[in-house]
């Protein structure tokens, strides 16, 4: 959720908007992604926090 389809960095909110825009808000995918948005954002936040923690730990 942190890259676009072509690999460009992005944020999860913009990525969800891009997916909804590509498929349409009333499509199966558009409806699902909006329904799942809170969990997608929470999960992305948890992963980014863990990555930041791992980068701070000495090897």
Beta strands, then each sheet from edge to edge (+ up, - down):
end
